[in-house]
Amino acid sequence: MTIKISAARLRAFSADALCKAGLEPADAARVADLMTQADLQGSDGHGIIRLLPYVKRIQSGGINLRPKISVVTERPAMALLDGDNAMGHLVMARAAEIAIEKARTCGVAWVGAQHSNHAGPASLYARMALEHDMIGLYFAVGNANHLPPWGGLDMLLSTNPIAVAVPAGEEAPIVLDMATTVAAYGKVKAKAQQGESMPEGWMIDREGKPLLDPKRAAEGFLLPIGGYKGYGLALIVGLLAGTLNSAAMGKQVVDFNADQSTPTNTGQAIMAIDISAFGDVKAFKERVDVVVRDLHNSERMPNVERIWVPGEQSHQKRIDYLRDGVPVAPALFAVLATLATELDIAPLSAE
């Protein structure tokens, strides 16, 4: 049975822990807020579950606590950001801000990042464009390789996520957030934390047999979406987010699950599209509403109660969790209690 924790308590606890570990108070608060946003939308593989690994990486010297995030090069519709080995949340929040500002002038803008770190779920940053009446797209190289090339065994690719956020009018925004593997590795970690098995189809072992025990994940690898097509998509995303930005890709990727001190040089990219550059914003949103309603009202297969649009379930979770609290597995709650003792901070308390 899960334990319900309010978003405010999760945010405050994460900020206290990160600050005690060494981050500047303002940086700790920004990262904690984004982590909490991840939990609120149901991205439980990227929220509070990551706090202990983040603290360990900070304590091991793997994160620059006083980074100078700077623009390496830029043109009117693009920029390349050097994250200076900062927490990835800080780097990508800044990248999103730059992309949005440039898109106001150019209609569209692309900002890449090098020397960044794990930044949580992709949709956090794509969604930042929504409040500016823009479409946001996000790409990243995952922080550990769990995917071989199609037909191979060497781990040369990661989950390499993609997110796209499109504003609507009266309907909830369309937010696609997906790994290029059937499941993100964060979901595997969440299953292990919760003591649950993985569904068949997430992972296979090196003999091609289904791997269901998340605690044995190191014995196999994730499967790409759509077979060889997912492998190809993971490769392209890696080239755009990693290679193009002179960031880690392929054999250069550092497994931040196993190595807490080596800088990861994580590569990410974000794109913002200003809808007003293409026409009337209100009219666009109304057209999106029409598409969404057509999907909702389309004929369903037997035993299907509702047709969902990407992002709707996360949208509903955000509403529910803000009202009722974020569900936290007992095992994770215990881990966080131990962390509080080690850092000498106030522990989390349930609702």
C-alpha angles and dihedrals in degrees: 000000000000126000118232116227124181118243090239092056093046090050094048094046093049092047092050092049095047092045092049088049090057112273119132109261094246092048092046090052093049094049092044091052092052091047089052091048087056092054092045092058092048097256089136093163090065107038132065090343087073096054097091094048090048092051092048091051091049092048091048092055094251094127129059104234095194103038127174102214105199144170111253096187136348146178128187095280102028145042138182114218126204107211093195089221092296125153104290092235090064093047096049095043087056091045090053091050092052093046092051093048093049092046089058088066103030102031091235134037138182123202122185127193134209130184090030131132141219107315105183126248118000094231093066090075100035087054092057089076093058097077088055093054090253137125114241129205126186133189131180146171109239119242096243134029113246100151129075123203112275107289094008137104104210113101101235102143137049136212087277099193131217128200131183125183121193122183121230134190115236094352125076114270117267107247120178114190115172144152118227086237123073088255132013114245089240087067089054089053090048091052090051091049091050094046093241133136123244120246116254109266098044098089141004131196125242090274092055096254121137114269112208104163108086090200088065093051092119088066093065145012142252121264121237121239113258095009114257091004091063090049089053092048092050089052094050093047089050091052092050097044100031117020095037090053095045087247130136119295134162113346090004093067112111115219099231089190091065103025115053100174110042114093108248100208088211115195124217137161137197131194128197124197118195106219092203089067088066100041144293111349096211091051091050092052091049090053090051089051090054092052092048093049092047088055093047093049097044120115113279132214118249114289093014109126099185142005111228129209118215111275098020096104091048089048091054092046089054090055093045096044093048088054101038105022133257115290112239122188114242091238091055091045089056091049090052091049090055090047090052090054092048092050094040094234132132111280125238117267128204124241 
